[in-house]
Amino acid sequence: MKVYAHRGSSGTHPENTIAAFRAAAVLPVYGVEFDIHMTKDGELVVIHDESIDRTSNGKGFIKDMTLTELKHYDVGKGFSPKFKGETIPTLREVLYVFKDTHHHLNIELKSDVFPYDGMEQKVLQMLKDYRLEERVVISSFNHEMVRNFKKIAPQIETAILFMEVMIAPHEYAKVVGADAVHAFFPTVLRPMGQEVVASGRKVRVFTVNDELYADMLKEIGVAAIFTDYPEKMYRYLNMLH
């Protein structure tokens, strides 16, 4: 079972920051996961929420601010004073960290609340610029966007994200054009989880920080887990199993 660093090494560093990604980049884990939004001036930035309220010393929606405005805010100090000065990174800055590593990149398009017109094309162009098309999976809770992305870039792996217990999500994934299913942890313990695994479609599960839960998921046969503590979880899964 593979391990992805969730929002970088976010249990030990401020989430979705260059510090968190540099920490993940030196780990032997399989991959890293992060989220992108689009600024008022059309720049792609790496941050989880629609607003900067929770993770920075500022307030407001990403979509209402330019990249220059966003870069004024600190996203490290709230986690720990030693990370003071960390700013919201651009997608380009994050791809640069991983361009020469082995890591598989899960890029989540956060367009499920606000629509970001043209986001798919911008992401695709950047992946081409960095020659990363074979090292990524594009996921989203916005399944229309997953379908759109698969249409413009059939060669790139895609995944649908969901939180609910669903009936035959592997069949639904086929309808959307998604290669993989990214599910919220408890849902995969239901019969649905075994069905998707049996169908041969990849199942990756978020967010798993407890070793006991990791063991349960490994038994079911899921392909990967996302964790805030990638170093700890990788060590556990590889030393004991």
Disulfide bonds with the S-S distance in Angstrom:
none
